[in-house]
Amino acid sequence: MSSIATTKLSSKGQVVIPEEIRERLGLKPGTQFVVLGERGAVILKTISAPAIEQFDELVAEARRAARKAGLRRSDITAAVRGKA
């Protein structure tokens, strides 16, 4: 069940998510969002860090993609240092 509420943008660019919606979605202080804005709509989508169990698979997937792209460890190191 979705609920509709109004809010407004503060002078600091902050938007308050109404309490009913925060409670229903389980939003707590510190919850992070990705913000999408297009054609007059602003969408907030919660994001969270992957579980530690997922992290190893994400790293393995990134390594496979890097190998497929022909990247070497030195290429990655240089890119991270801003020397690519």
PyMOL Python script that loads the backbone (N, CA, C, O; Angstrom):
from pymol import cmd

cmd.read_pdbstr("""\
ATOM      1  N   MET A   1       0.846  -1.179   0.000  1.00  0.00           N
ATOM      2  CA  MET A   1       0.000   0.000   0.000  1.00  0.00           C
ATOM      3  C   MET A   1       0.889   1.239   0.000  1.00  0.00           C
ATOM      4  O   MET A   1       1.717   1.417   0.893  1.00  0.00           O
ATOM      5  N   SER A   2       0.717   2.075  -0.985  1.00  0.00           N
ATOM      6  CA  SER A   2       1.512   3.291  -1.023  1.00  0.00           C
ATOM      7  C   SER A   2       0.733   4.412  -0.355  1.00  0.00           C
ATOM      8  O   SER A   2      -0.498   4.435  -0.357  1.00  0.00           O
ATOM      9  N   SER A   3       1.476   5.324   0.204  1.00  0.00           N
ATOM     10  CA  SER A   3       0.825   6.490   0.794  1.00  0.00           C
ATOM     11  C   SER A   3       1.363   7.731   0.118  1.00  0.00           C
ATOM     12  O   SER A   3       2.495   7.755  -0.366  1.00  0.00           O
ATOM     13  N   ILE A   4       0.550   8.743   0.093  1.00  0.00           N
ATOM     14  CA  ILE A   4       0.919   9.995  -0.545  1.00  0.00           C
ATOM     15  C   ILE A   4       1.026  11.057   0.533  1.00  0.00           C
ATOM     16  O   ILE A   4       0.172  11.151   1.415  1.00  0.00           O
ATOM     17  N   ALA A   5       2.067  11.847   0.456  1.00  0.00           N
ATOM     18  CA  ALA A   5       2.269  12.941   1.404  1.00  0.00           C
ATOM     19  C   ALA A   5       2.963  14.060   0.662  1.00  0.00           C
ATOM     20  O   ALA A   5       3.499  13.854  -0.427  1.00  0.00           O
ATOM     21  N   THR A   6       2.954  15.224   1.240  1.00  0.00           N
ATOM     22  CA  THR A   6       3.685  16.341   0.651  1.00  0.00           C
ATOM     23  C   THR A   6       4.821  16.725   1.581  1.00  0.00           C
ATOM     24  O   THR A   6       4.771  16.488   2.788  1.00  0.00           O
ATOM     25  N   THR A   7       5.827  17.312   0.999  1.00  0.00           N
ATOM     26  CA  THR A   7       6.976  17.807   1.743  1.00  0.00           C
ATOM     27  C   THR A   7       7.541  18.954   0.935  1.00  0.00           C
ATOM     28  O   THR A   7       7.058  19.223  -0.165  1.00  0.00           O
ATOM     29  N   LYS A   8       8.540  19.631   1.444  1.00  0.00           N
ATOM     30  CA  LYS A   8       9.139  20.707   0.659  1.00  0.00           C
ATOM     31  C   LYS A   8      10.648  20.710   0.853  1.00  0.00           C
ATOM     32  O   LYS A   8      11.180  20.145   1.809  1.00  0.00           O
ATOM     33  N   LEU A   9      11.303  21.350  -0.067  1.00  0.00           N
ATOM     34  CA  LEU A   9      12.747  21.466  -0.070  1.00  0.00           C
ATOM     35  C   LEU A   9      13.160  22.610   0.837  1.00  0.00           C
ATOM     36  O   LEU A   9      12.630  23.716   0.730  1.00  0.00           O
ATOM     37  N   SER A  10      14.111  22.346   1.737  1.00  0.00           N
ATOM     38  CA  SER A  10      14.588  23.406   2.625  1.00  0.00           C
ATOM     39  C   SER A  10      15.601  24.282   1.896  1.00  0.00           C
ATOM     40  O   SER A  10      16.031  23.957   0.788  1.00  0.00           O
ATOM     41  N   SER A  11      15.976  25.382   2.517  1.00  0.00           N
ATOM     42  CA  SER A  11      16.974  26.277   1.924  1.00  0.00           C
ATOM     43  C   SER A  11      18.340  25.601   1.826  1.00  0.00           C
ATOM     44  O   SER A  11      19.209  26.065   1.088  1.00  0.00           O
ATOM     45  N   LYS A  12      18.535  24.502   2.567  1.00  0.00           N
ATOM     46  CA  LYS A  12      19.792  23.745   2.517  1.00  0.00           C
ATOM     47  C   LYS A  12      19.712  22.569   1.541  1.00  0.00           C
ATOM     48  O   LYS A  12      20.643  21.768   1.462  1.00  0.00           O
ATOM     49  N   GLY A  13      18.607  22.460   0.799  1.00  0.00           N
ATOM     50  CA  GLY A  13      18.457  21.377  -0.160  1.00  0.00           C
ATOM     51  C   GLY A  13      17.992  20.076   0.457  1.00  0.00           C
ATOM     52  O   GLY A  13      18.104  19.024  -0.172  1.00  0.00           O
ATOM     53  N   GLN A  14      17.474  20.120   1.669  1.00  0.00           N
ATOM     54  CA  GLN A  14      17.041  18.914   2.360  1.00  0.00           C
ATOM     55  C   GLN A  14      15.542  18.696   2.179  1.00  0.00           C
ATOM     56  O   GLN A  14      14.763  19.646   2.098  1.00  0.00           O
ATOM     57  N   VAL A  15      15.159  17.424   2.119  1.00  0.00           N
ATOM     58  CA  VAL A  15      13.759  17.041   2.003  1.00  0.00           C
ATOM     59  C   VAL A  15      13.449  16.085   3.151  1.00  0.00           C
ATOM     60  O   VAL A  15      14.205  15.146   3.400  1.00  0.00           O
ATOM     61  N   VAL A  16      12.351  16.318   3.842  1.00  0.00           N
ATOM     62  CA  VAL A  16      11.929  15.449   4.933  1.00  0.00           C
ATOM     63  C   VAL A  16      11.018  14.366   4.356  1.00  0.00           C
ATOM     64  O   VAL A  16      10.047  14.670   3.662  1.00  0.00           O
ATOM     65  N   ILE A  17      11.330  13.114   4.642  1.00  0.00           N
ATOM     66  CA  ILE A  17      10.446  12.013   4.273  1.00  0.00           C
ATOM     67  C   ILE A  17       9.459  11.862   5.424  1.00  0.00           C
ATOM     68  O   ILE A  17       9.873  11.658   6.565  1.00  0.00           O
ATOM     69  N   PRO A  18       8.170  11.956   5.148  1.00  0.00           N
ATOM     70  CA  PRO A  18       7.180  11.901   6.224  1.00  0.00           C
ATOM     71  C   PRO A  18       7.329  10.647   7.100  1.00  0.00           C
ATOM     72  O   PRO A  18       7.707   9.575   6.628  1.00  0.00           O
ATOM     73  N   GLU A  19       7.019  10.819   8.382  1.00  0.00           N
ATOM     74  CA  GLU A  19       7.204   9.759   9.374  1.00  0.00           C
ATOM     75  C   GLU A  19       6.508   8.457   8.991  1.00  0.00           C
ATOM     76  O   GLU A  19       7.100   7.385   9.121  1.00  0.00           O
ATOM     77  N   GLU A  20       5.284   8.526   8.531  1.00  0.00           N
ATOM     78  CA  GLU A  20       4.540   7.307   8.169  1.00  0.00           C
ATOM     79  C   GLU A  20       5.293   6.493   7.118  1.00  0.00           C
ATOM     80  O   GLU A  20       5.368   5.268   7.206  1.00  0.00           O
ATOM     81  N   ILE A  21       5.840   7.176   6.140  1.00  0.00           N
ATOM     82  CA  ILE A  21       6.580   6.490   5.069  1.00  0.00           C
ATOM     83  C   ILE A  21       7.893   5.935   5.616  1.00  0.00           C
ATOM     84  O   ILE A  21       8.267   4.806   5.300  1.00  0.00           O
ATOM     85  N   ARG A  22       8.598   6.725   6.437  1.00  0.00           N
ATOM     86  CA  ARG A  22       9.850   6.236   7.037  1.00  0.00           C
ATOM     87  C   ARG A  22       9.598   4.965   7.837  1.00  0.00           C
ATOM     88  O   ARG A  22      10.346   3.994   7.722  1.00  0.00           O
ATOM     89  N   GLU A  23       8.547   4.971   8.645  1.00  0.00           N
ATOM     90  CA  GLU A  23       8.245   3.808   9.479  1.00  0.00           C
ATOM     91  C   GLU A  23       7.857   2.600   8.637  1.00  0.00           C
ATOM     92  O   GLU A  23       8.322   1.489   8.890  1.00  0.00           O
ATOM     93  N   ARG A  24       7.007   2.814   7.637  1.00  0.00           N
ATOM     94  CA  ARG A  24       6.551   1.711   6.796  1.00  0.00           C
ATOM     95  C   ARG A  24       7.705   1.065   6.044  1.00  0.00           C
ATOM     96  O   ARG A  24       7.732  -0.152   5.865  1.00  0.00           O
ATOM     97  N   LEU A  25       8.661   1.884   5.604  1.00  0.00           N
ATOM     98  CA  LEU A  25       9.805   1.366   4.856  1.00  0.00           C
ATOM     99  C   LEU A  25      10.987   0.995   5.739  1.00  0.00           C
ATOM    100  O   LEU A  25      11.989   0.480   5.243  1.00  0.00           O
ATOM    101  N   GLY A  26      10.884   1.249   7.036  1.00  0.00           N
ATOM    102  CA  GLY A  26      11.968   0.917   7.951  1.00  0.00           C
ATOM    103  C   GLY A  26      13.195   1.793   7.754  1.00  0.00           C
ATOM    104  O   GLY A  26      14.318   1.336   7.967  1.00  0.00           O
ATOM    105  N   LEU A  27      13.001   3.038   7.354  1.00  0.00           N
ATOM    106  CA  LEU A  27      14.128   3.947   7.121  1.00  0.00           C
ATOM    107  C   LEU A  27      14.622   4.495   8.447  1.00  0.00           C
ATOM    108  O   LEU A  27      13.840   4.992   9.257  1.00  0.00           O
ATOM    109  N   LYS A  28      15.912   4.402   8.657  1.00  0.00           N
ATOM    110  CA  LYS A  28      16.550   4.870   9.888  1.00  0.00           C
ATOM    111  C   LYS A  28      17.544   5.976   9.553  1.00  0.00           C
ATOM    112  O   LYS A  28      17.972   6.097   8.405  1.00  0.00           O
ATOM    113  N   PRO A  29      17.917   6.788  10.552  1.00  0.00           N
ATOM    114  CA  PRO A  29      18.965   7.787  10.301  1.00  0.00           C
ATOM    115  C   PRO A  29      20.216   7.109   9.737  1.00  0.00           C
ATOM    116  O   PRO A  29      20.644   6.065  10.227  1.00  0.00           O
ATOM    117  N   GLY A  30      20.777   7.704   8.727  1.00  0.00           N
ATOM    118  CA  GLY A  30      21.967   7.140   8.100  1.00  0.00           C
ATOM    119  C   GLY A  30      21.664   6.291   6.880  1.00  0.00           C
ATOM    120  O   GLY A  30      22.586   5.892   6.169  1.00  0.00           O
ATOM    121  N   THR A  31      20.379   5.999   6.615  1.00  0.00           N
ATOM    122  CA  THR A  31      20.018   5.244   5.415  1.00  0.00           C
ATOM    123  C   THR A  31      20.526   6.014   4.202  1.00  0.00           C
ATOM    124  O   THR A  31      20.341   7.227   4.104  1.00  0.00           O
ATOM    125  N   GLN A  32      21.162   5.305   3.286  1.00  0.00           N
ATOM    126  CA  GLN A  32      21.686   5.960   2.088  1.00  0.00           C
ATOM    127  C   GLN A  32      20.761   5.714   0.907  1.00  0.00           C
ATOM    128  O   GLN A  32      20.094   4.684   0.815  1.00  0.00           O
ATOM    129  N   PHE A  33      20.740   6.699  -0.002  1.00  0.00           N
ATOM    130  CA  PHE A  33      19.882   6.645  -1.177  1.00  0.00           C
ATOM    131  C   PHE A  33      20.684   6.991  -2.415  1.00  0.00           C
ATOM    132  O   PHE A  33      21.665   7.731  -2.351  1.00  0.00           O
ATOM    133  N   VAL A  34      20.259   6.453  -3.528  1.00  0.00           N
ATOM    134  CA  VAL A  34      20.688   6.960  -4.818  1.00  0.00           C
ATOM    135  C   VAL A  34      19.544   7.869  -5.255  1.00  0.00           C
ATOM    136  O   VAL A  34      18.377   7.545  -5.032  1.00  0.00           O
ATOM    137  N   VAL A  35      19.863   8.996  -5.872  1.00  0.00           N
ATOM    138  CA  VAL A  35      18.847   9.972  -6.258  1.00  0.00           C
ATOM    139  C   VAL A  35      18.834  10.089  -7.772  1.00  0.00           C
ATOM    140  O   VAL A  35      19.859  10.359  -8.398  1.00  0.00           O
ATOM    141  N   LEU A  36      17.659   9.883  -8.350  1.00  0.00           N
ATOM    142  CA  LEU A  36      17.487  10.004  -9.791  1.00  0.00           C
ATOM    143  C   LEU A  36      16.531  11.156 -10.056  1.00  0.00           C
ATOM    144  O   LEU A  36      15.502  11.276  -9.392  1.00  0.00           O
ATOM    145  N   GLY A  37      16.858  11.983 -11.001  1.00  0.00           N
ATOM    146  CA  GLY A  37      15.982  13.092 -11.350  1.00  0.00           C
ATOM    147  C   GLY A  37      15.826  13.180 -12.851  1.00  0.00           C
ATOM    148  O   GLY A  37      16.808  13.278 -13.587  1.00  0.00           O
ATOM    149  N   GLU A  38      14.581  13.145 -13.300  1.00  0.00           N
ATOM    150  CA  GLU A  38      14.342  13.227 -14.733  1.00  0.00           C
ATOM    151  C   GLU A  38      12.916  13.657 -14.998  1.00  0.00           C
ATOM    152  O   GLU A  38      11.986  13.188 -14.341  1.00  0.00           O
ATOM    153  N   ARG A  39      12.743  14.546 -15.958  1.00  0.00           N
ATOM    154  CA  ARG A  39      11.426  15.004 -16.419  1.00  0.00           C
ATOM    155  C   ARG A  39      10.485  15.357 -15.264  1.00  0.00           C
ATOM    156  O   ARG A  39       9.340  14.908 -15.231  1.00  0.00           O
ATOM    157  N   GLY A  40      10.967  16.150 -14.336  1.00  0.00           N
ATOM    158  CA  GLY A  40      10.124  16.633 -13.255  1.00  0.00           C
ATOM    159  C   GLY A  40       9.898  15.655 -12.120  1.00  0.00           C
ATOM    160  O   GLY A  40       9.120  15.949 -11.212  1.00  0.00           O
ATOM    161  N   ALA A  41      10.549  14.503 -12.138  1.00  0.00           N
ATOM    162  CA  ALA A  41      10.386  13.519 -11.064  1.00  0.00           C
ATOM    163  C   ALA A  41      11.719  13.315 -10.356  1.00  0.00           C
ATOM    164  O   ALA A  41      12.775  13.281 -10.989  1.00  0.00           O
ATOM    165  N   VAL A  42      11.656  13.180  -9.042  1.00  0.00           N
ATOM    166  CA  VAL A  42      12.831  12.850  -8.238  1.00  0.00           C
ATOM    167  C   VAL A  42      12.520  11.524  -7.564  1.00  0.00           C
ATOM    168  O   VAL A  42      11.501  11.387  -6.888  1.00  0.00           O
ATOM    169  N   ILE A  43      13.398  10.550  -7.750  1.00  0.00           N
ATOM    170  CA  ILE A  43      13.193   9.229  -7.175  1.00  0.00           C
ATOM    171  C   ILE A  43      14.340   8.930  -6.219  1.00  0.00           C
ATOM    172  O   ILE A  43      15.510   9.078  -6.573  1.00  0.00           O
ATOM    173  N   LEU A  44      13.995   8.509  -5.006  1.00  0.00           N
ATOM    174  CA  LEU A  44      14.986   8.083  -4.019  1.00  0.00           C
ATOM    175  C   LEU A  44      14.911   6.568  -3.916  1.00  0.00           C
ATOM    176  O   LEU A  44      13.830   6.016  -3.710  1.00  0.00           O
ATOM    177  N   LYS A  45      16.038   5.890  -4.057  1.00  0.00           N
ATOM    178  CA  LYS A  45      16.091   4.442  -3.930  1.00  0.00           C
ATOM    179  C   LYS A  45      17.115   4.110  -2.865  1.00  0.00           C
ATOM    180  O   LYS A  45      18.266   4.537  -2.954  1.00  0.00           O
ATOM    181  N   THR A  46      16.705   3.348  -1.851  1.00  0.00           N
ATOM    182  CA  THR A  46      17.645   2.996  -0.792  1.00  0.00           C
ATOM    183  C   THR A  46      18.745   2.113  -1.359  1.00  0.00           C
ATOM    184  O   THR A  46      18.520   1.288  -2.244  1.00  0.00           O
ATOM    185  N   ILE A  47      19.934   2.313  -0.823  1.00  0.00           N
ATOM    186  CA  ILE A  47      21.072   1.468  -1.196  1.00  0.00           C
ATOM    187  C   ILE A  47      21.732   0.982   0.079  1.00  0.00           C
ATOM    188  O   ILE A  47      21.647   1.624   1.126  1.00  0.00           O
ATOM    189  N   SER A  48      22.381  -0.143  -0.023  1.00  0.00           N
ATOM    190  CA  SER A  48      23.114  -0.667   1.119  1.00  0.00           C
ATOM    191  C   SER A  48      24.320  -1.445   0.617  1.00  0.00           C
ATOM    192  O   SER A  48      24.357  -1.905  -0.524  1.00  0.00           O
ATOM    193  N   ALA A  49      25.282  -1.576   1.478  1.00  0.00           N
ATOM    194  CA  ALA A  49      26.478  -2.339   1.132  1.00  0.00           C
ATOM    195  C   ALA A  49      26.099  -3.813   1.007  1.00  0.00           C
ATOM    196  O   ALA A  49      25.201  -4.283   1.706  1.00  0.00           O
ATOM    197  N   PRO A  50      26.767  -4.534   0.135  1.00  0.00           N
ATOM    198  CA  PRO A  50      26.454  -5.962   0.018  1.00  0.00           C
ATOM    199  C   PRO A  50      26.854  -6.705   1.289  1.00  0.00           C
ATOM    200  O   PRO A  50      27.760  -6.286   2.009  1.00  0.00           O
ATOM    201  N   ALA A  51      26.177  -7.795   1.548  1.00  0.00           N
ATOM    202  CA  ALA A  51      26.538  -8.655   2.673  1.00  0.00           C
ATOM    203  C   ALA A  51      27.935  -9.204   2.413  1.00  0.00           C
ATOM    204  O   ALA A  51      28.330  -9.380   1.260  1.00  0.00           O
ATOM    205  N   ILE A  52      28.667  -9.470   3.457  1.00  0.00           N
ATOM    206  CA  ILE A  52      30.042  -9.962   3.317  1.00  0.00           C
ATOM    207  C   ILE A  52      30.087 -11.228   2.468  1.00  0.00           C
ATOM    208  O   ILE A  52      31.064 -11.471   1.759  1.00  0.00           O
ATOM    209  N   GLU A  53      29.029 -12.033   2.539  1.00  0.00           N
ATOM    210  CA  GLU A  53      28.977 -13.256   1.741  1.00  0.00           C
ATOM    211  C   GLU A  53      28.937 -12.944   0.249  1.00  0.00           C
ATOM    212  O   GLU A  53      29.442 -13.723  -0.561  1.00  0.00           O
ATOM    213  N   GLN A  54      28.345 -11.818  -0.119  1.00  0.00           N
ATOM    214  CA  GLN A  54      28.249 -11.416  -1.522  1.00  0.00           C
ATOM    215  C   GLN A  54      29.521 -10.741  -2.011  1.00  0.00           C
ATOM    216  O   GLN A  54      29.784 -10.714  -3.213  1.00  0.00           O
ATOM    217  N   PHE A  55      30.304 -10.201  -1.101  1.00  0.00           N
ATOM    218  CA  PHE A  55      31.458  -9.391  -1.479  1.00  0.00           C
ATOM    219  C   PHE A  55      32.484 -10.197  -2.271  1.00  0.00           C
ATOM    220  O   PHE A  55      33.006  -9.718  -3.278  1.00  0.00           O
ATOM    221  N   ASP A  56      32.777 -11.423  -1.819  1.00  0.00           N
ATOM    222  CA  ASP A  56      33.766 -12.242  -2.519  1.00  0.00           C
ATOM    223  C   ASP A  56      33.352 -12.504  -3.963  1.00  0.00           C
ATOM    224  O   ASP A  56      34.189 -12.460  -4.864  1.00  0.00           O
ATOM    225  N   GLU A  57      32.075 -12.774  -4.189  1.00  0.00           N
ATOM    226  CA  GLU A  57      31.597 -13.007  -5.546  1.00  0.00           C
ATOM    227  C   GLU A  57      31.673 -11.737  -6.389  1.00  0.00           C
ATOM    228  O   GLU A  57      31.992 -11.802  -7.576  1.00  0.00           O
ATOM    229  N   LEU A  58      31.383 -10.583  -5.787  1.00  0.00           N
ATOM    230  CA  LEU A  58      31.491  -9.316  -6.512  1.00  0.00           C
ATOM    231  C   LEU A  58      32.932  -9.047  -6.931  1.00  0.00           C
ATOM    232  O   LEU A  58      33.183  -8.591  -8.046  1.00  0.00           O
ATOM    233  N   VAL A  59      33.871  -9.328  -6.044  1.00  0.00           N
ATOM    234  CA  VAL A  59      35.290  -9.136  -6.361  1.00  0.00           C
ATOM    235  C   VAL A  59      35.700 -10.088  -7.484  1.00  0.00           C
ATOM    236  O   VAL A  59      36.394  -9.689  -8.419  1.00  0.00           O
ATOM    237  N   ALA A  60      35.269 -11.345  -7.390  1.00  0.00           N
ATOM    238  CA  ALA A  60      35.607 -12.317  -8.432  1.00  0.00           C
ATOM    239  C   ALA A  60      35.028 -11.887  -9.782  1.00  0.00           C
ATOM    240  O   ALA A  60      35.683 -12.022 -10.815  1.00  0.00           O
ATOM    241  N   GLU A  61      33.809 -11.374  -9.766  1.00  0.00           N
ATOM    242  CA  GLU A  61      33.186 -10.905 -10.999  1.00  0.00           C
ATOM    243  C   GLU A  61      33.949  -9.726 -11.590  1.00  0.00           C
ATOM    244  O   GLU A  61      34.143  -9.655 -12.804  1.00  0.00           O
ATOM    245  N   ALA A  62      34.380  -8.805 -10.739  1.00  0.00           N
ATOM    246  CA  ALA A  62      35.158  -7.648 -11.208  1.00  0.00           C
ATOM    247  C   ALA A  62      36.491  -8.104 -11.799  1.00  0.00           C
ATOM    248  O   ALA A  62      36.944  -7.571 -12.812  1.00  0.00           O
ATOM    249  N   ARG A  63      37.110  -9.086 -11.163  1.00  0.00           N
ATOM    250  CA  ARG A  63      38.391  -9.601 -11.696  1.00  0.00           C
ATOM    251  C   ARG A  63      38.196 -10.262 -13.051  1.00  0.00           C
ATOM    252  O   ARG A  63      39.015 -10.078 -13.951  1.00  0.00           O
ATOM    253  N   ARG A  64      37.113 -11.034 -13.210  1.00  0.00           N
ATOM    254  CA  ARG A  64      36.840 -11.664 -14.505  1.00  0.00           C
ATOM    255  C   ARG A  64      36.624 -10.604 -15.582  1.00  0.00           C
ATOM    256  O   ARG A  64      37.129 -10.734 -16.697  1.00  0.00           O
ATOM    257  N   ALA A  65      35.877  -9.560 -15.249  1.00  0.00           N
ATOM    258  CA  ALA A  65      35.624  -8.491 -16.218  1.00  0.00           C
ATOM    259  C   ALA A  65      36.921  -7.776 -16.589  1.00  0.00           C
ATOM    260  O   ALA A  65      37.127  -7.432 -17.753  1.00  0.00           O
ATOM    261  N   ALA A  66      37.791  -7.552 -15.614  1.00  0.00           N
ATOM    262  CA  ALA A  66      39.072  -6.884 -15.883  1.00  0.00           C
ATOM    263  C   ALA A  66      39.943  -7.742 -16.798  1.00  0.00           C
ATOM    264  O   ALA A  66      40.555  -7.235 -17.738  1.00  0.00           O
ATOM    265  N   ARG A  67      39.994  -9.046 -16.517  1.00  0.00           N
ATOM    266  CA  ARG A  67      40.786  -9.946 -17.374  1.00  0.00           C
ATOM    267  C   ARG A  67      40.233  -9.946 -18.801  1.00  0.00           C
ATOM    268  O   ARG A  67      40.990  -9.886 -19.769  1.00  0.00           O
ATOM    269  N   LYS A  68      38.909 -10.013 -18.916  1.00  0.00           N
ATOM    270  CA  LYS A  68      38.270 -10.025 -20.233  1.00  0.00           C
ATOM    271  C   LYS A  68      38.575  -8.744 -21.000  1.00  0.00           C
ATOM    272  O   LYS A  68      38.713  -8.766 -22.223  1.00  0.00           O
ATOM    273  N   ALA A  69      38.679  -7.627 -20.283  1.00  0.00           N
ATOM    274  CA  ALA A  69      38.992  -6.335 -20.911  1.00  0.00           C
ATOM    275  C   ALA A  69      40.483  -6.176 -21.179  1.00  0.00           C
ATOM    276  O   ALA A  69      40.905  -5.183 -21.771  1.00  0.00           O
ATOM    277  N   GLY A  70      41.287  -7.156 -20.743  1.00  0.00           N
ATOM    278  CA  GLY A  70      42.726  -7.090 -20.980  1.00  0.00           C
ATOM    279  C   GLY A  70      43.483  -6.211 -20.000  1.00  0.00           C
ATOM    280  O   GLY A  70      44.619  -5.821 -20.271  1.00  0.00           O
ATOM    281  N   LEU A  71      42.870  -5.892 -18.862  1.00  0.00           N
ATOM    282  CA  LEU A  71      43.536  -5.053 -17.863  1.00  0.00           C
ATOM    283  C   LEU A  71      44.499  -5.878 -17.024  1.00  0.00           C
ATOM    284  O   LEU A  71      44.247  -7.043 -16.720  1.00  0.00           O
ATOM    285  N   ARG A  72      45.604  -5.246 -16.659  1.00  0.00           N
ATOM    286  CA  ARG A  72      46.577  -5.864 -15.751  1.00  0.00           C
ATOM    287  C   ARG A  72      46.470  -5.183 -14.396  1.00  0.00           C
ATOM    288  O   ARG A  72      45.903  -4.098 -14.274  1.00  0.00           O
ATOM    289  N   ARG A  73      47.015  -5.826 -13.394  1.00  0.00           N
ATOM    290  CA  ARG A  73      47.005  -5.253 -12.039  1.00  0.00           C
ATOM    291  C   ARG A  73      47.650  -3.871 -12.041  1.00  0.00           C
ATOM    292  O   ARG A  73      47.177  -2.971 -11.346  1.00  0.00           O
ATOM    293  N   SER A  74      48.718  -3.688 -12.807  1.00  0.00           N
ATOM    294  CA  SER A  74      49.393  -2.383 -12.862  1.00  0.00           C
ATOM    295  C   SER A  74      48.480  -1.312 -13.472  1.00  0.00           C
ATOM    296  O   SER A  74      48.566  -0.143 -13.098  1.00  0.00           O
ATOM    297  N   ASP A  75      47.609  -1.702 -14.407  1.00  0.00           N
ATOM    298  CA  ASP A  75      46.655  -0.753 -14.984  1.00  0.00           C
ATOM    299  C   ASP A  75      45.682  -0.254 -13.913  1.00  0.00           C
ATOM    300  O   ASP A  75      45.369   0.935 -13.843  1.00  0.00           O
ATOM    301  N   ILE A  76      45.218  -1.178 -13.091  1.00  0.00           N
ATOM    302  CA  ILE A  76      44.274  -0.836 -12.026  1.00  0.00           C
ATOM    303  C   ILE A  76      44.947   0.074 -11.001  1.00  0.00           C
ATOM    304  O   ILE A  76      44.378   1.083 -10.586  1.00  0.00           O
ATOM    305  N   THR A  77      46.161  -0.291 -10.599  1.00  0.00           N
ATOM    306  CA  THR A  77      46.906   0.506  -9.637  1.00  0.00           C
ATOM    307  C   THR A  77      47.122   1.930 -10.146  1.00  0.00           C
ATOM    308  O   THR A  77      46.949   2.897  -9.404  1.00  0.00           O
ATOM    309  N   ALA A  78      47.501   2.047 -11.416  1.00  0.00           N
ATOM    310  CA  ALA A  78      47.723   3.365 -12.015  1.00  0.00           C
ATOM    311  C   ALA A  78      46.425   4.174 -12.054  1.00  0.00           C
ATOM    312  O   ALA A  78      46.433   5.376 -11.790  1.00  0.00           O
ATOM    313  N   ALA A  79      45.315   3.516 -12.381  1.00  0.00           N
ATOM    314  CA  ALA A  79      44.034   4.218 -12.441  1.00  0.00           C
ATOM    315  C   ALA A  79      43.622   4.728 -11.067  1.00  0.00           C
ATOM    316  O   ALA A  79      43.123   5.846 -10.940  1.00  0.00           O
ATOM    317  N   VAL A  80      43.829   3.914 -10.043  1.00  0.00           N
ATOM    318  CA  VAL A  80      43.474   4.320  -8.689  1.00  0.00           C
ATOM    319  C   VAL A  80      44.321   5.501  -8.235  1.00  0.00           C
ATOM    320  O   VAL A  80      43.834   6.387  -7.533  1.00  0.00           O
ATOM    321  N   ARG A  81      45.566   5.512  -8.628  1.00  0.00           N
ATOM    322  CA  ARG A  81      46.474   6.621  -8.259  1.00  0.00           C
ATOM    323  C   ARG A  81      46.272   7.843  -9.140  1.00  0.00           C
ATOM    324  O   ARG A  81      46.875   8.890  -8.903  1.00  0.00           O
ATOM    325  N   GLY A  82      45.426   7.715 -10.155  1.00  0.00           N
ATOM    326  CA  GLY A  82      45.151   8.859 -11.029  1.00  0.00           C
ATOM    327  C   GLY A  82      46.219   9.057 -12.091  1.00  0.00           C
ATOM    328  O   GLY A  82      46.366  10.158 -12.622  1.00  0.00           O
ATOM    329  N   LYS A  83      46.957   8.017 -12.404  1.00  0.00           N
ATOM    330  CA  LYS A  83      48.042   8.127 -13.378  1.00  0.00           C
ATOM    331  C   LYS A  83      47.721   7.360 -14.662  1.00  0.00           C
ATOM    332  O   LYS A  83      48.616   7.053 -15.450  1.00  0.00           O
ATOM    333  N   ALA A  84      46.463   7.061 -14.862  1.00  0.00           N
ATOM    334  CA  ALA A  84      46.087   6.290 -16.072  1.00  0.00           C
ATOM    335  C   ALA A  84      45.910   7.191 -17.264  1.00  0.00           C
ATOM    336  O   ALA A  84      45.597   6.716 -18.355  1.00  0.00           O
TER     337      ALA A  84
END
""", "prot")
cmd.dss("prot")
cmd.show_as("cartoon", "prot")
cmd.util.cbc("prot")
cmd.orient("prot")
